[in-house]
Amino acid sequence: MFLSVFDMFKIGIGPSSSHTMGPMVAAARFLDAMRASEHRFAGVKGSLHGSLAFTGAGHATDRAVILGLAGFEPESYDAEAAEAALEEIRDRRTISPDGLGTLAFDPGTDLAFDYDTALPGHANGMRLWATDAQGDTLLQETYYSIGGGFVLTEAELEAGRDTDVGPPVPYPFKSAAEMLEMATASGLSVAQMKRANELSRGGTAKLDDGIKRIWQVMEDCIDRGLSTDGILPGGLKVRRRAKPIHDALQAERGRNLDAPHMINDWMAAYAMAVNEENAAGGQVVTAPTNGAAGVVPAVIRYWLDHVPSASRDRIPDFLLTASAIGGLVKYNASISGAEAGCQAEVGSASAMAAAGLCAVMGGTPAQIENAAEIALEHHLGMTCDPVRGLVQVPCIERNGLGAVKAVTAASLALRGDGVHLVPLDACIETMRQVGADMAEKYKETSLGGLAVNVPNC
């Protein structure tokens, strides 16, 4: 099993990896399918299903699909160009993607929110079809946005998990138990095994430059969030809080009267800064999703700014270790809030961050596995119930608490020898089972929980 560090950490845009990035990627894939077809097309249409329908408006899913059909992609997204393209599409009711000419597309009628038809493969389903001049369908595809910006067609989803077609990797662990066995046999750390796997698929420069880019985008996102105030878009009138909290902490820094627990405020401010940027549609890194994007960078920033032994040279070890844990969760359970609740998003992110911090603090593979398990265990059962379908309440604060839990989990693991009662594999399987049993209204539909018990205005 191989999931790259660049699969777990994707550069993209807010507010959601599954509801914004994924649909945009799906639309881009459909354009490629159209270009590969022998047909000549006159128009394109689509429909959103399940969670993509119920919370699509709050997550800008329709906007993402329209822009994807116009040729935009998450990593190269240009906000100014996107706004101009949207205005032109609404006025002309056409799109003109490269290589396909001008196609009829009316955003008001040709992209439907289908609240009644749930697609069988995943809660985040969408259909796209291309038509001829008479409106007859010439090409159709069903896509599932399965979390973290990952997109599968219906056929790919049915093919199952073992669809990696690349060359073999030296350490193909599919479980935490296998990971620990391979670490013991090889004498390598989790990060070293993960690095060897990455290098088997690409060169050193590609890996090192890519990781450096990931952290740069994460750090820039924190800094933007810490320097920006105002009201977040969407109608809830949620005020940005990271900047005033950070400003107050800086003003208070150095006083002998500060309570030790104030370090939690620093971590929360870093995480909230990222998720406020995400809620505003800014550039973020999935870690492993947009809704949980603040946890990992917040813990790295805490480590760099507040732990005396920290060194930027170890950031790759942090991210490689974190991606190894995230890959296990995704492969054996889910990182999708629409599939398993927020335990799959913030819970996974907290486990990844705990493992990464434990690694750079000198933890053994067994301690790293323990740290990830502690963090994930104490997110089990967490619902995904965003108010008005916006990735704001409770999502922004939840990332702050996920970061605090991650640091605590890493610290507890480092106080032990790695021997513990609940294996990470058992915890991941428990999370999968809880997600399967969880009522759909608590899985990113905004039909239950806080979403119906908090006023929307």
N, C-alpha and C positions, 0 to 999 in steps of 0.2 A: 504494500500500500504506500503510495507516495502522493502527498499533497505539499506543494511547494510553499515556502515562506511567502512567496508572492501571490499564492492563492489565498492564504489566510490574511495577509496584509495587502489590500488593494487600494490604490489611490483613486479617489472618486469624489462624489459630491453628496451633500445632504438633500433631504433629511433621512433617507432610509436606503440601506443597501439592498434589501429585498423588494421594497416598493418603489424605489426611484432608480437606483443603479441597475438592478436586475431587469426591469422592464425596458430600460434604455438599451441594455445589451441585447435583450431578446429582439427588439426592433431592428437593431443593427444586423443581427444574424439573419433575420427575415429578408432584409435587403440583399444580403449575400446570396441567399437561396433564390431570390428573384433574378439576380444577375446570372446565376448559374443555369437558370431555366431557359428552354428554347422558346417559351411563349413571349409574346409582346403584351404588356399590361397597360391598362388605362386607369386603374384606380386601386386603392388599398383601403381596407377596413379592419376593425379589431373589436374585441370585447374583453372585459376584465371580470374575473370571477373570484368568489370566495373572499378572502381577506383583501385581495387587491381591489375588489369592488367596495367592500364595506368601509375600508379606511383609505381608499385610493385618493380621495380628494384632499385629505389632510396630509398625505404623504407626497402629493404632487405626482401621482402615478400617471395620470392622463397627460400631464405636461411632459413627463419623461418619455412616454411612448411616442408622442408627437415629435419631440426633438430627436429621438432615436430614428424614427422614420425619415427625418430630414437629414440624417447623416451625423448627428452628434454622438460622441462616446464619452463615458464618465472621466477617463484619465486625461483627456485633452479638452475637457469642457471649457468653453469661453462664455461667461455669463452675459456679457454685452452682446456678443453675436447671437446667443440663444434668444435673448429678448427681441432682437430685430427679426429673427427668423419666425418666431411665434406670431408676431404682429403681421408679418407678410402672409403666413399660412392662413391666419384667421380672415384676412382681407380677401385673399385670392381663392381660398378653399382648394388649394392645390399644394403638393409638395414636389420638389425636384431633386431627389437624391442622385448622386453621381452615377452615371452609366444607365439610368433608367428613364430619363426624360421627365416630362411633367405628368404627374399622376393626380387624378381627382381625389381629394381628401378634405372633407368638411369636419373640423374638430367637433362641432356641435352635434353631428348626427352619425358620423362614421366611426366613432369610438364609444362603445356602450359600456355602462356600468351594469353588469348583469348580476343582480342580487339574488336571483332565484335559482340559477344553475351552478352548482358546485362541480368542479372538475375532479375526477377521481384520483389523480396522482398526488396532489399537494394542495394545501389551502391557498397558495399563491399561484393561481392559474390564469393564463391569458391565451387568447386565440387571435391570430392574424391571418388575413386572407387577401389575395390579390385578384382583381377582376379584369374582364375584358370590357370593351366599350358598351356592351349590352348589360353589364352588371353581373354576368355569370362568373362563378369562381373558377379560376384556373390553377391556383396554388393556395394551399392552406397548411398551417402548422400550429400545433399547440405547444406552448412553452410553460415551464414551471420555474418560478424564481424561488430557489430553495434555501435562501439565506446567505448573507455575506457577499452578495453580488454574483453568486453562482447561478447559472441558468442551464436547464436541461430541456431538450425536446421530450415529447411523450415517449418516443422510442428509446432515447437515452435513459430516461428514468426507469422504464421497464427493463432495461438491460441489467440494472442492478448496480451495486457499489464497485465491483471489481472490473472497472472499465479502463484502467490505466494502460495505455498502449505504448509508453515510452520504454527505453532500455531498463534492465533491472538495476535497482539501487542496492548498495552494499548492506544497508540495514533496513530491511522492509518490515518494520514492526507494525502490527495491526492492533496491538493492545499494549497497555502499560506493562503487563507482565512480560510480554516479549521484549519491550523496550529495556526493562531492567535486566533480563537475561542476556541480551546482546551487549549491554553496557558492562556487565560483569565479565562476559567472555572476552570482550575486546579491550577492556581497560580504558575505554573512552567515556567522555561525558556525554550527556544528552545533546548538547550543542555540537560537539565534535562529530557525533554520528549523523546528526541532521545536516551539518555542513558537508560531510562526505556524500550524503544522498543528493544534496543540491549540486555539488560539483560533478556528479555523475551525469547530470542533465544539462550542465552549462559550465562556462569557464569561470575562473576566479574573479576576473574583472567584472563580469556581469553580476555575480553574486554580491561582491563587496560594494560595487557602485549602487546596486539596487537597494541593498539594506541601508546604505548611507542616505539614499533618496527617501526611503520610507521614514527614517527618523527625522529628516529635515522637514518633511511635510507635517509630521506629528508635532514637532517643536514649534513650527511656524503657526500651526493651528492653535496651540496653547497660547502663544504670545498674542495672536490676534484676539482671542477670547478674553485674555486678561487686560486688554487695552480698549475694549469696545463696550459701550453701555447702550441703553435704550430698550425698546420694546421689541420682542420677537414677533415675527409675522404669524398670521393664522387666525387672529381674532380672539384668542384667550387673554391677550394683553399681559402675557408673562414678561416680567421685567428681568433683564440680564442681571445676574448677581455675582458672577465670578470677579468682575473688575472691582466693585466696591469691597468685596471680601478681601481680595488680594491687596488692594490699597490700604485697608485697615491693618492687615497683617504686617505689611511693610512698615507702616507707621509705628506699630507696636514692637517691632523686632528689636531685640537687644535688651529689653526690660527684664530685670531679674524677677519681676512679679508674674511673668507669664505662666499660666498653668501648662503642665506637660501635654494635656490633651489637645492643646491648640495645634499640634502637628497635624491632627486630623483635618483641621480647617484648611491647611495648606494643600493637603492631598485632594480634598473636596473641591477647592478652588481650581486646581489644575484640571481635574476631570470635568467639572461643570463648564470651564472655559471651552473645552473641545465640543461638548454636546450642545452648548449654546450656538457655537459656530455651525454645527451640524443642523440644528433646528432652523437656522437662518439660510440654509442652502449653501453653505460654504464648502471649501475643499477639506476633506478629512480622509483618514485611512481606516478602512474596515479593520476591526480588531476584536473579534472576528467579523463584527457587523457595524453598521453606522450607529444603530441605537445603543451599542455598547462601546463606541469608539473611544470614550474618554478614559477607560480604566487602565489599559496598558500604558499609554503615554503618561498618564498621571503618576503611575508608580515609578516609571523610569525617571521622570522629572523630580519626584520626591527623592529617589536614590541619588541622583546627580547633585541636587541642591542641598540635601540635608544629611547625607551619610558621608562621613569623612573619607572613607576608603574608596569611594566611587571613582570610576574612571570611564571616560567616553569610549575608550578602546574596547570596553567590555559590552557595549550596546549590542553588537552583533550576537554575542552569546546569549544575551537576554532575549532578543527577538527570535533567534533560532530555537531556543528552548521553549519559548511561549508558543511558537508555531507548531512545534512537535506535539504539545499537549492539545492545542486547538484542533489539530488534524485528527487526533484520537477521538475527541468529542464529536466532531463532524462525521467521521466515518462510522462510529458505533452508536450514535444517537442523533443529535441535531444541534445546529446553531441558529435555528429559525424560530422567532417568536410566534409566528403564525402556525407553526407545527407543534411546539412544545412549551410555549410561554416564555417569559423573560428569564427563567432559569437557564434556558438555552442560549440566551444572549449575554446578559450581564453575568450570569453564573459562569458561563464558559470563559468570558473575558477575565473574570476574577481568578479563575483557576490558571489561566495562561499567565497572568501577571504575577501571581504567587509563585509559579514555577520559575519564571524568568528572574524574579528578584532573589529567590532562593539560590539559583545557579550562580549569579554574580556575587552573592554574599558567601560563596564557598561551599554550598550545599552539595552533597553526594547525589547520585541519581535516585537513591532510595528516599532521601529527604525531599528532593524535587517532586517526586511522585506523591509523597505525603502532603506537601504544601498544596499541590493542585487539588488533591482530594478534600482537604479541609475547606478550601475556598468554595469548591463546587457543592459540597455537602450542605453548606449553610446558605445556599440559595435554592435548594430543592423546593419545588412547589410554587415558586414565584410566578405570578400571573403576568400577562402582557395586556394591560387595559388602559391604553393611552386616551386621555380625555380629548374628545373631538377628533380622534385619529391623528393627533399631532405628536411628534416625537419630542414632547416637552414635559408634560406632567403625567406620570411621575418619573419619566425617563432621565431627565437631567440630574436631579439629585441622586437617583438610583446609581448612576455611574460613580458619584462621589463616595457613596457607601460601599460600592463594589471595590473601589481602590483601597479603602480603609480595611475591608475584610481581607483583601489580597496581602497587604503588608502584615497584618496580624497572622494570617495563615503561614506565610513564609517564616515569620519569627518563631511561631510555635514549632514548626517543623525543624528549624535549625536548633531548637532547644532539645530535640530528641535525636535518636539514632536512625530514624527511618522506619523502624518497626512500629506498625500500628494495626488496628483491628480491621478497618474498612478499606479494602483495596480501591484504588482509583477506578479500576474497571467495574467494580460493583457499584460504585457511585454513579458512573456514567450510565450503566444499564438501568439503575434506579431512576435517573433523570429521564431516560427514554420512556420507561413505563409510566411514570407520573405524567409526562407529556401526552402519552396516548390516552390516559384516563381523564385528563383535564377536560372540562366542558369547553366546547368551542367558543362560547361567549367570552372566555378568559384568554383567548389566543389571538390577539391582535385584530379583533373585530370591532372593538369599542361598543360591544353589546352587553357588557357586564362589568362588575367591579367599580373602580374609581370612575370609569368612563360614563356610568349612568348615575352615580351618586354624588358627583360634583357638578355644579351648574356650568354650563358651556359658555357663559358670557359674564 
